[in-house]
């Protein structure tokens, strides 16, 4: 047994994929699936602000794809929104201020449906939470998990729309966030009575530090319900990738 660290990659079936948007763009991404079983649920991840360094490899999303197929039986879809570059490549188009990206979310959800991936949950981080809140309800999602939601681009009407649906909504809010801290988050999310706000002591907006990454991944899996939590902190040789 070896300890799972920030650089540990566990086994999975990984595939470079492309998404096609309704306005004719090609977006690049990756799908990670459990190696030996069919997935029990799906995470459609939405990355932080690309104009400030966010992309599909932003560290929490990358570690979700490295660990959760093996540890929690999850499919993890990551992709670059329009105009975003990562080592995987560059998605066509240009940044759309969170509005044009509705077509990117739609392309991801079409891919999920075409592949028959089960029980899709949106997992947004920072800017990605705005995409989930603004555009997620247009699709048949099982719920949304928000990491460091700034609530800067989402209107009061868009947020309140979630109250009418009962679709699960969970927000992980760092104690020391740069944009929205727990007390204010609890007030803002009161517009959605069934929303669950999870304050995380000591954490900051970027979730730097392995203990905070573990907390985020545990909360994701606890919410989706595909495996016991806390997740294992060690892995066998057989569980390692390659």
Order of alpha helices (4+ residues) and beta strands (2+ residues): beta-beta-beta-beta-alpha-beta-beta-beta-alpha-beta-alpha-beta-alpha-beta-alpha-beta-alpha-beta
